[in-house]
Amino acid sequence: MKEAFDIFLIVMTVTAAAVFAALRFFEAGYGYLFNPRYGFPVPNKWGWMLMEAPVCVAMTVLWLLSDRTWEAAPLVLFAMFQSHYVYRSFIFPLRIRGRSQMPFGIVAMGMVFNTLNALMQGGWIFFVAPEDYYDGWFARPYIYVGAAIYFAGMYINRRSDAIIRNLRKPGDTRHYIPRGGMFRYVSSANYFGELTEWVGFAVASWSWAGAVFAWWTFANLAPRSASLYKRYESEFGAEFTSLRRKKIIPFIY
């Protein structure tokens, strides 16, 4: 199993690199960058639920099927992972305002990746990690450092989502520049928060599976943040560029 899982990780790593390269030329057409060429539109609420729920469900199934279901360290990692995806699958969509839509092609691609990611994270945590991998786990620093980074990222992500959600009043369809929080430093503060989450999870899990997911997050969100930056520049001009924000990583990129 370990050899097959290693091949799986290599394939996922190379695929993320291909996605990163492709998104430098093709915008992921949802949200502010909505593009109907990616499929027929579905309401954002349903799109997010369909896209995110598979990882939440698949991870739960893997947890229940595992011999490590009630071991402390895997249970903590499972709870951390699900604290993001239960929110993203079933709470975040209900908070979306307005009647925005996303292309079904984006939803379908998200469903495929999220299912594979559940196999990647759950596969390692519950099945592939060696029997002695979790021995003395809570005496090691990386679970605490990783958890601190993870929950800091979650706070940034959710606060940034709230700022974006409250930009418009009911019935308003205009676009606005997000302000406050980490938006003082980057134009895609919500993506910075999500990237920080999964870097923290990679540290907490201390695994190549977690590192590959963090790489996937960057490969997906960094090009999108660049596309959003260009869109802000085009729509708001000097009002936006005078803020001197970076795209996704404060002071760096």
C-alpha positions in Angstrom: 0.0 0.0 0.0 2.8 2.4 0.9 4.4 2.2 -2.6 1.0 2.8 -4.3 0.3 5.7 -2.0 3.8 7.3 -2.8 3.0 7.1 -6.5 -0.4 8.7 -5.8 1.4 11.6 -4.1 3.8 12.0 -6.9 1.0 12.1 -9.5 -0.9 14.7 -7.3 2.3 16.8 -7.0 2.9 16.8 -10.7 -0.7 17.5 -11.5 -0.7 20.5 -9.1 2.3 21.9 -11.1 0.3 21.5 -14.3 -2.7 23.2 -12.8 -0.4 26.1 -11.6 1.0 26.5 -15.1 -2.4 26.3 -16.7 -4.0 28.9 -14.4 -1.3 31.4 -15.4 -3.1 31.5 -18.8 -6.7 30.5 -18.0 -8.7 32.1 -15.3 -10.8 29.8 -13.0 -14.1 31.4 -14.0 -16.2 31.6 -10.9 -17.0 34.3 -8.4 -15.8 37.8 -9.5 -14.2 36.0 -12.5 -17.4 34.2 -13.6 -17.1 32.8 -17.1 -19.9 30.7 -18.7 -17.5 28.8 -20.9 -16.8 26.5 -18.0 -20.4 25.1 -18.0 -24.0 25.9 -17.3 -24.5 28.1 -14.2 -25.7 26.8 -10.9 -26.5 28.9 -7.8 -23.5 29.6 -5.7 -25.1 28.0 -2.6 -25.6 24.7 -4.3 -22.4 24.9 -6.2 -20.3 25.3 -3.0 -22.2 22.5 -1.2 -21.8 20.1 -4.2 -18.1 21.0 -4.5 -17.0 20.8 -0.9 -19.3 18.1 0.6 -17.5 15.1 -1.0 -14.3 15.6 0.9 -16.2 16.0 4.2 -18.2 12.8 3.5 -15.3 10.8 2.2 -13.0 11.7 5.1 -15.7 10.6 7.5 -16.1 7.3 5.8 -12.3 6.7 5.9 -12.2 7.6 9.5 -15.0 5.2 10.4 -13.5 2.3 8.4 -10.1 2.7 10.0 -8.7 0.8 12.9 -7.5 4.2 14.2 -10.9 5.7 14.6 -10.5 6.5 18.3 -6.7 7.0 18.5 -6.0 10.4 19.9 -3.6 11.8 17.3 -5.5 10.7 14.2 -8.7 11.9 15.8 -7.2 15.4 16.4 -6.0 15.7 12.8 -9.4 14.5 11.6 -11.2 17.1 13.8 -8.9 19.9 12.5 -9.5 18.9 8.8 -13.3 18.6 9.3 -13.5 21.9 11.2 -12.7 23.6 7.8 -14.8 21.4 5.5 -18.0 21.1 7.6 -18.1 24.8 7.7 -17.2 25.2 4.0 -19.7 22.5 2.9 -22.8 23.3 5.0 -22.4 26.7 6.8 -20.5 29.0 4.4 -22.9 28.3 1.4 -25.9 29.3 3.6 -24.2 32.7 4.3 -23.8 33.6 0.7 -25.8 36.6 -0.2 -27.4 37.5 -3.5 -28.0 35.3 -6.5 -24.5 34.7 -7.8 -23.8 31.6 -9.8 -20.8 29.4 -10.8 -20.2 27.2 -13.8 -21.0 23.5 -13.3 -17.6 22.6 -14.8 -15.9 24.3 -11.9 -18.1 22.5 -9.5 -17.3 19.1 -11.1 -13.6 19.7 -11.0 -13.8 20.7 -7.4 -15.7 17.6 -6.5 -13.1 15.4 -8.2 -10.2 17.1 -6.5 -11.8 17.1 -3.1 -12.5 13.4 -3.3 -8.9 12.7 -4.2 -7.7 15.0 -1.4 -9.8 13.0 1.1 -8.1 9.9 -0.1 -4.7 11.6 0.2 -5.2 13.0 3.7 -7.4 10.3 5.1 -5.3 7.6 3.4 -2.2 8.8 5.2 -3.7 9.6 8.6 -5.8 6.4 9.0 -4.2 3.7 6.8 -0.7 4.4 5.4 1.1 6.0 8.3 3.4 3.4 10.1 2.1 1.8 13.3 4.5 3.7 15.4 4.0 7.0 13.6 1.8 8.5 16.3 3.9 7.3 19.3 4.7 10.2 21.5 2.8 12.5 19.1 1.7 15.0 21.7 5.3 15.4 23.0 6.4 16.8 19.7 6.3 20.5 18.9 4.9 20.3 15.3 1.4 19.4 16.3 1.1 22.5 18.4 3.0 24.8 16.0 0.9 23.5 13.1 -2.4 23.8 15.0 -1.6 27.4 15.9 -0.8 28.2 12.2 -3.9 26.4 11.1 -6.4 28.1 13.4 -4.8 31.5 12.7 -5.3 30.9 9.0 -8.9 29.8 9.7 -9.6 33.1 11.5 -8.1 35.1 8.7 -10.1 33.2 6.1 -13.4 33.5 7.8 -12.9 37.1 8.8 -12.0 37.9 5.2 -15.0 36.1 3.9 -17.2 38.1 6.2 -15.7 41.4 4.9 -16.4 40.3 1.3 -19.9 39.2 2.2 -20.8 42.5 3.8 -19.5 44.7 0.9 -22.9 44.9 -0.7 -26.3 45.8 0.6 -29.3 43.7 -0.5 -30.0 44.3 -4.2 -26.7 46.0 -4.9 -24.7 44.3 -7.7 -21.7 46.6 -7.9 -18.2 45.5 -7.1 -16.2 47.1 -4.2 -12.6 46.9 -3.0 -12.4 44.8 0.2 -10.9 46.7 3.1 -9.8 45.9 6.6 -8.2 42.8 8.2 -5.5 41.2 6.1 -6.9 43.1 3.1 -4.6 45.9 4.2 -1.7 43.8 2.9 -3.1 41.5 0.2 -5.9 41.7 -2.3 -6.9 38.1 -1.7 -6.9 37.9 2.1 -9.4 35.0 2.1 -7.0 33.0 0.0 -4.1 33.9 2.2 -6.0 32.6 5.2 -6.8 29.3 3.4 -3.2 28.8 2.3 -2.1 29.5 5.9 -4.6 26.9 7.1 -3.2 24.1 5.0 0.4 25.0 5.6 -0.4 24.7 9.3 -2.2 21.3 8.7 0.9 20.1 6.8 3.1 21.0 9.8 0.6 19.4 12.3 0.3 16.2 10.3 4.0 16.2 9.6 3.4 14.3 6.4 4.1 14.5 2.6 0.3 14.2 2.1 -0.2 17.4 4.0 2.6 19.1 2.2 1.2 18.1 -1.2 -2.2 19.6 -0.2 -0.5 22.8 0.8 1.2 22.9 -2.6 -2.1 22.2 -4.3 -3.7 25.1 -2.4 -0.9 27.5 -3.5 -1.0 26.1 -7.1 -4.8 26.8 -7.3 -5.1 30.1 -5.3 -1.9 32.0 -6.3 -2.7 32.3 -10.0 -6.3 33.1 -9.1 -5.2 35.8 -6.8 -3.1 37.3 -9.6 -6.2 37.2 -11.9 -8.2 39.0 -9.3 -5.5 41.5 -8.8 -5.6 42.3 -12.5 -9.4 42.6 -12.4 -9.2 45.0 -9.5 -6.6 47.1 -11.4 -8.8 47.2 -14.5 -12.0 48.1 -12.7 -10.7 50.5 -10.0 -7.4 51.8 -11.4 -5.4 54.1 -9.2 -8.0 53.7 -6.3 -6.8 50.1 -6.1 -3.1 50.4 -7.1 -2.5 53.2 -4.6 -3.2 50.7 -1.8 0.1 48.9 -2.7 -1.2 45.5 -1.7 0.4 42.2 -2.6 -1.7 39.5 -4.2 -1.8 36.6 -1.7 1.3 36.6 0.6 1.9 39.8 2.6 5.1 41.7 1.6 6.2 38.9 -0.8 3.7 38.2 -3.6 
